Amino acid sequence: MGQMKNPVRREEDQAIAKGRMIKTSPQKLNLVAQSIRGLKVERALNELEFSRKRVAREVKAVLESAIANAENNHDLDIDSLVVEEAFVGKNLVMKRFRPRARGRIGRIKKPFAEITIKLREKETA
């Protein structure tokens, strides 16, 4: 009776952060997400810091938010955090039109994407 409708599925040694309405296509965002999957957070931050992709700055902000969530909300040790999952989803697509020859139009799609980063505390053995 007292259960939540959609409980947050999170284990004790995890922290999550989401970045929504990122102005890029999911395909381009996924290229950056692939570069940090499975890395320790320190290495992932360096990877994003020196990436030449524009969207890497926004992904870095989401990763820093996940690290802050882990430290402040879940009392996890920052030095033992690993990027367990980094997955990308579609968001809205703004449709714009350009006039073309002979009275036709060219459709322009301006996609937005979202990213979810899940960190996990790994025991350093």
N, C-alpha and C positions, 0 to 999 in steps of 0.2 A: 504494500500500500504506500509506504513512504519512499519508494524508489524514484529516482530521477527518470525523466523520459528518455533523455540521451546522455547517459553518464560519459564523462571523459575517459577514454580508454588509455590509461597511463599507468605504468608500473612504478614501483618505488624508486628505482634507480634511473628514471628518465625525466627529461624536460623537453618541452615542445615550444616552438614559436612559429607563427605564420606571417607571411607577408602577402598582403592582398593588393589588388589593383596595381600591379607592376606593369609599366608601359613597355611591354615587349611581347613577342610571340612566345608561346609555351616551348616551341622548339629551340629558340635561342636561349631561353632561360634554362632549359634542360642541359644544354652544353656546359653551363657554369655549374649546375647542380652535380653533374657527373664528376666534375673535377674535385669536389670535396667529399663525396661519399666514402665512408669508411676511414677517413683520416682523423687523427687527433685534432682537437680544436685549435691548438696553437699552429699546427701545420696548415690547417684549413684557412685560418685567418691570413697567414702569409700568402697562401695560394691566391686568395681573393684580393689581397692588397696589391699584388703585382700582376694581376690579370689585366689584359688589354681590353677586355669586354666592358662596355659601359654598364651593363646590368650587374656586374660583379660588386659595385658599390652598394647597391640595394640588398643583394644577397648577404653581403658582409654585415649590414645593419641588422638583418633578421638573425644571422648567426650570433651576433653580439647580444641580441635580445634573448635568444635561447640560453646563452651562457649566463646572463643575468638572472633569468628565471630559475636556472639550475642552482645558482648560488643562493639567491634570496628566498625563493619559494619552496625549494625542495632540499636545501642544505646538502648539496652535493659538492664534492671536491673538484675544482676547476681543472687541476692538473691531470686528472684521470678521465676526463670526458672525451668521448669519441662521437663523431657524427655517424649515428647508426643509420638513419634514413634521411634523404633529402629528395622529396618528390614534388612534382610540378603539376599544376592543374590549369585548365582554361578558366578564364573569367569572361567578362562581356567583350563583345566585338562592336566597336563603333563603325557604322557604315557611312561612307562619304562618297560623293559622286563628282566626276570630272567631265566637263563637256568634251566630246570628241567630234571628229569630222562627220558630216552628213546627218547632223542632228541626233547622233547617238550619245550614249553616256558610257563612261568607264567607271566601274565600281572600284572603290578603294576600301579595304578593310583595315581598321586600326585595332589590332587585338591587344587585350590585356591578359596577364597571367597571374597566378599565385603560386607561392612556394611554401612548403611545410618542412621544417627542419626538426628532426628528433635526435636528441643527444642521449647517450647512455653512459653511465659510469662504469668503467672497466677497471678491474683490480690489476694493479701493476705487480706482477709476480716475478 
